[in-house]
């Protein structure tokens, strides 16, 4: 893990919390159920577009809540 460049315990805790949230959201977006019925739906053409919309919405939400943080979201 790299060094956290913040001042104070509260800001460092907020930074760690946000990185944990981003990590968990990334894992959640990649997760797919192993059921056969769901596999037929997984190949629909709009599925990738839906993920991009979710990513953009979450990214804009984080930037509006924490404008001082410089987040890089790579999914």
Number of C-alpha atoms within 10 A of each C-alpha: 3 4 6 11 9 12 8 8 9 10 13 15 13 14 17 13 12 16 13 12 12 20 13 12 15 15 12 10 12 10 9 11 9 8 8 9 9 11 12 9 10 14 10 9 9 9 11 11 10 11 14 12 11 12 18 13 12 15 16 13 12 16 14 11 10 13 11 8 13 9 15 8 12 7 13
